[in-house]
């Protein structure tokens, strides 16, 4: 059995019917599909065979930079005509470094255009691509780079459309199954059919409650059962992960059976197990929809927890102090989590996505109506918190019930840092200057320092992102989705309003500190 992975699966943060709240990931384009286009005439001349390696690309980028690393996001087919190669015969060391940087940036393949700069692909480039395992494509003179890019976008659009249609149909079917008289078996049957595999629902003690699909061999069934034990908290001293994956059989992942186990929301120990010979990008979303539905359908087994939460709410409304009802919620310390997803402006989709996030994190304490697409959750301080696909998360430090207001502010600041730095999860950390200054004084200083910027979210957001990316115009523009000239104009405006030199490292440090305290 291959090494078990307990990194949260994308299905742990699903969308739900009738419309996807979190779209399935766009399937990458197999490099073989691009090579098969006769109108392009592309030919692989170096690197591992595309068919055997399963190489795939997500997008196309053209660059004649000697070091394209800062401009690559990973997964690109990088196209170049070799303008930066002035001496192809004596450029062995240079091209070795060039290819190494592309691989380091996560580039998927390199396309070299023959003519008008070079009549042939430099031999040193072929050698370097073979050495670093980077597929190298020869682009003939008749094929333009824009033609290659257009072909990739068309293949991406076709794959995206097909996957969205498949996922949408599965979501609608699962919603219909959940309304049947026997909803749990019906949802499992449809899930197994859509994934082309086997699905099983386990009780907290590991007993099989329901199965669907063609049962695999005893070894695979036992492997799924063992994997479900990873996500079930029963008998565990520490927190259990929300999901776990593994595979059995095959060689190097080829011909193997893919396994996955997911904890149902609520933290009561129910688990969903999956075994399938193939995994498509949209399978995560389909499984996630089923996970949410099964969590809701199995909710009747969680009456005790609901009763405790109801009692806590009633006591709070009747005047009890927060600390007096904390024991009813099952934890002495809590982590406040702020989350923002991509469900769009649809309030129904936002509410469903928030419920899916709560289920994935195992929390029944969720505020989906916090405003501005924000979701707030409370997690017991000892529970594992991991990134969730489709969400940006900010988490507070563990806090006692009486300190949750301050923890809420910590989570808000952590979420802003996550959005500014394009991180999927940022945890609050109070160190350095922040630990030496009283919070009230720090907040007051931040308000005075940033007052000239007023309430302009465009200016403060741009300044925060620009500082987090060390003053990079291009990366800030990419992070904000605006033109680099817009970034320059906003930063210039900030400097003018603040009356300070933003090239001064001391000024940058003070502004970063102030922006971190902004509420």
N, C-alpha and C positions, 0 to 999 in steps of 0.2 A: 504494500500500500504506500502510495506517495505521501509526503509530509502533509499533515492536516493544516489547513489555513483557517484561522479564526478571524481574519480581517472581515469586517461587516460587508456582506454581499450587497450589490446594488438593489436587490429585491427587498432589502430591509427598509428602504425608504420609497415605497411604491406610490403609484397613482391608483385611482380606483374608478370604477364605472360611474356614470356612463361615458365620460370623456377623460382622456389621460390628464392627470394633474401634473405628472412628471413624465415627459416624453421619453421613450426608450432611446438608448444611445444610438447614434447613427452608425450603421454597419460600415466598417472600412472597406475600401475597394481592393480586392485581391490584385496583386501586381500582375498575375497571369491574365486577368481580364483586360488590362491595359495593353499588355503585350499581344493579345489576340486581335487587337484592332488593326486590320490590314491597312486601313486608310492612314494610320500613323506611321507604320513601318518601323516601330521601335524594336531594338534587338538588345538582349542582355549579353554583355561581354565579360562580366566579372561578378564576383560575389556568389553566395550560395544560390543554387537553383530556385527560382521563384515558386515552382510547383511543389518542390520537396520541402522548402522552408515555410511555405504558407505566408510569405511576405505580403503585407498589405499597407496601403497608404490612406491617409485621412484627408490630405489636401496637397496643393501644389504651391511652391514658392520659387520665384526666380531671383537670383542674386549673382552679381559679379564681384562681391566683396571677397577680400582675401581671407577674412574670418567671418563667416555668416552666423556663427554661434549665437550672438545676441539677438538675432532676428528669427530664430527657429523656436517653435513651440513643441516640436516632437511629432513624428508621424508623417513628415512631409516627403514628397518627391521634390528634391531640390534640382532646379534646372540652371545650367550655366553654359555659356559659350566659351569659357576659358579666357576671357579678356584679361583676367588677373594673372595668367600664366605667360610670362614673357619669354621664358627659356624652357620649353618642354623637355629638352634633352637633359639639362642639368638641374631639373627641379625636383629630384627625387625626395630630398628631405622636406622641401616646402610642401609637396603634394601629400607626403605621409602625414605631416602635421594638419594639413587641410582636411583630409579624410577623417583623421582622428577627432577633430573638433566637430565634424558633422555627426559622427557616431555618438560622441559625448552629449550632443544636444538632442539626441533621439531621432535624428533623421532616418527615414525608412529606406530611401533609395536616392541615387544621384543620376541625373540625366545630363549627358554631355552632347551639346549641339555641334555637329560637324559642319564647318564653314559658317560664316566667312572668316573667322579668326584662325582656326586650325583645320587642316585637311583630314587629320585623323585624331583619334583619341590618344593622348600621350600615354606611352607605355608605362611610365612611372605611376600614372593615375590608376591604370588597370591593376598594377601590382599592389598598390596601397589598398584598393577596394577589396582585393582578394585577401589581403592580410587582415583587414579589420572586419571582414564579413559584411560589407556594404554592397548591395546590388547596384551595379553600374549599367546604365542603359545608353546605347548609342542612338542619338536622335538624328535622322538623316536630314540633308539640306532642304528637302522639300517640305519638311514638317516644321511648322512654327511652334514656338513655346506656347503661344496663346491657344493653338489648336490642341496641344496636349492638355492644357488646363481645362479647356472647354470639355474635352472628352472625360476627364476625371470628374468634373462637376456633374456631368450628365449621368455617369455611373453612380455617383453618390446620391443624386436625386432619385434615381430609379430604386436603389437599394433602400433609401429612406422611406419612400412611398410604400414599397412592398412591406417593410417592417411595421410601419404605422398602421397599415390596413390589417395586418395579421394581429397586432396587439389590440387594436380597437375591437375587432371581432371577438377576440378572446375575452376582453373586458365585458362586453355586452353579454356574452354567453355565461360568464361567471356570475354576473348580476342576476341573470334569469335563473341560474341554478340555485342561487342563494334564496330565491323566493319559492322554491319547491317545498312540498311537505316534508321531504327528507333532505334538507339543505346541505348538511355536512358531507354525506356520501356523494351528493350530486356535484358539489364544488370540487371534491377530490377527483371524481370521474372525469370531469371536464378538464381539470388541470393536467391530469395524466395524459389525456388525449392530445391536448395542445402541445405538451412538451415531448410527446412521443416516448414516454417513460413510465415509471412507477411512482406513485405517491402514497405516503402512509402517515397517519396521524397517531401520535403517541400520547398516552396519559402521563401525568407527572411521575408515576412510578415506573415508566418505561413500557407499560402494557400497550399492545396494539389496539387502538379503538376502531380504526377504519383503514382500508386499503383500496386502491384503484389502479387499473392498468395491468399489464402483463407482469406478473411477479418474476423478478430475476432469480438467479441461482442463490443457493443458501449463503454462499460467501458474500455476495453483494448485499443481501438482506441483513446479514449480521453486521456488515460494515456500516450500513445506514443506521442501524440501531445503535452501534457504538458511537457514531458521529452525533446522533441526537443527544447522547449523554453529555456531550460537550456544551450544549446550549441549555440543557435542563438544569436548573439551580439546585435540585434536590440533593441533599447531602454534601453540598459544596460550601467550603469555608469562605471563598472569595467570590467576586461577581462573575457571572457567566456571560460569555459573548452573545450577541444577538443572532449570529449566524456562524456557520463553519462549512468549509468545503474540503473535498478530498477526491481522489480517483483511485480506481482499482483496475488491475489488468493492463494490458497493452505495454508498449515499450516507448518510453519518452513521451508519454501522453497520447500516442497514436494507437487507436483501437481500444482505448480505455473507456470505462464507464464513469461518468461524472456524478459525483455525489454531493448533496447539499442538505444541511439541516438548519431550521429556523425556529427560534423561540416565538411562540405566539404572544401577542401583547398582553400585558397585565402581570407578567412575572410569576404566574402560578404553576409553571412547569410543563404546560402542554407544548409539544414540538411537532413540526412538520418535516418529514423526510422526503427527499427526492432522489431518484436514480434515473439517469438518462444517458444514452450513448452519444448524443450530440447536444451542444449548447449554442443557441443563437443569442445575439445581443438583446433582443426583446424578451427573451425568456426571464430575465431578471424582473422586468416590469410585470409580466404576466403572473409570475410567482408571487410578486409583491401584492398584487390585487387579491389573489387567493388568500394570502396571509392575513390581510386586513379583514376580509370577509370571515375567515375562520376564527379570527380573534373576536370579532363581534358575535358570531354564532355561539362560540364557546363561553361567552361572557356570563351566562347563567351560572357557571361554575365559580364565579368570582364574587358571589353575594356578600361574603364577609367583608371583603375590602371595600366594596361600595357602601356597605352599612357604616363602616368606620368613617369614611369620608363624609357621608351624609351627617353623621353625628357631630363631626368636627365643624362642619359648616353651620349647623344649627346653633352650636354653642358659641361660635364666633358672632353670629347675628344677635344672639341674646346677651352679648357683652363680655364673654370670656376672653382672657388674654391669649395671644397666639401661643405663648409658651405652655399654657395650661392644656391646650388641645393637641400639642405636638405628638404626644404618645399615641394618639388615635391614628395618626398617619403612618406610623410604623418606623420612624427614623428620628434621631435626635439632631442630626445635621443634614443639610441639603445642599445640592448644587443647583443653582439657577442657570437655565440654558435659554438663550435667545437665538431664534432661528429665522432665517428668511429664505424662502424657496422661490421657484419659478412657476408657480401655479397661475400667474397672470392676474387679471382683474376679476375673474369669475369667483364670487364669494363661495359658491357651492364647491368648486374645485379646490379653493383654498382650505375650506373646512375639512374636506375629505383628505387632502394632503397632510393637514395638521394631525388628523387622527392616525394616518399611516405613520407619520413620524413618531407620534407617541407610542404606537404599537411597536415600532422598531426599537425604540429606546426602552421599552418596558415601563412606561410611565402612564398612570391614570390621572395625573395632575397636570392638565394642559389648559392654557388660555389661548384659544385660536382667534380671539377678537381683540388682540392688542393694538391693532391699527397698523397702517402702512405695510401690509403683508407680513407683519411680525407674528411669530408664535413664541410663547413663553412656556417653559416646562419646569417642573420640579423633579429632580432625581435624588434618591438617597445618596448621600455623599460617597459611599463605598462602591456604588455601581459603576461599571465600566462605561465610558463615553467614547464613542468612535465617530469618525466622519460618516455622513450619510449622503449618498449620491443625490444630487438635485437640491441640496441645502447648504447654506453657509451658517456655521454655528459659532456662537460665543458663549463661553462657560465661566461662571464665577468660581471663586475659591469656596471650599466647604464652609457652610455657615450655619449657626444655630438658628432656631426658628425666630428668635427675637431680632436677629441681624439680617433677615431676608431682604429688607429694603436696601441696605448697602450692597448685598450680594446681587440684587437686581441691577443696580447701577454698574457693578463690575461686569456683569454679563453684557450689558448694553455697550460698554466701552470695548469689551473683547470682540463683540460682533462688528463694531465699526473698524477695529484693526483688521479683522479677517477680511472685510469687504475692501479695505484700502490696499491690502497686500495680496488680494486674490487667493487667500488661504481658505481651505474648506472648514477648518476648525482652529480656533484660537482660545486658549485658556488664560484666565486672568492671572497675571503675575505682578506682585507688588514688591519690587526690588529697586535698587539703585536710589535715585533721587526721591521717588515716590514713597519709599519706606522711611525717609528721613524728615518728611514734611507732614504736618497734620493735614488730613484730608480736607478740612474746611478751609485752611489757608491755601492749599494747592488749588482748590476749586475757585476760590476768590481770585487768585492770581491769574488763572486761566481765563476767567471771564473778562478781567480788565485787559489782558494782553490781546485777546481775540475780539474785543468789542468793536474795533474799527471795521471788521468784516461783516458786522451786522448779522442778519439771519440768512445770509446767502449760502445755501447748501452747495451751490455750484463752486463757490470760491473755497469754502472750508473743505469740501470733499476733494477738490482738485489738489489743494495744498497738502492734505493728509496723504493722498496717494503719491504725489510727487516726492514728498519727503521719505515715504516708506520705500520708494524705488530709487533712492539716492540721487534724486535730481535728473533722472533719465526722462527726456521728453518723449522718446518713442515708446518706451514701456508704459509710461503714464497714459499716453494717448490710447494705447491698446487696451489697457485696463479699464479706462473710462468709456471706450468706444467713441472717441472724438478725434478730430484732426490734431496733429501736433501743434499747429499754429494756434488752435483754440487753447491748448494747454499753456503755450507761451503767453498768450494774451491774459489768461486768468492769473498766472503766477506773477506777471508784471503788475497786474492790478492789485494783487495781494501785497506785493512789495511796496507799492505806492500808498495804499491805505494804511499799512502797518508802519510805514516810514522807516524801513530797516533794510539791510543788505542781506538778501537770502543766500548769498554765496558764503556768508560767514558761518563756519561750523557751530560757533556758540549760539548764534541766532537760530540756526536749524534745530539744535538740541533743545533750546527753550521752547520753540514752537511745537516740536514733537511732544514734549512733556505736556504743554497746555492742551493740545488737541487730544491727547490721551485722557485728560480730565474732563473734556467737554461732555455734557450730558444732553 
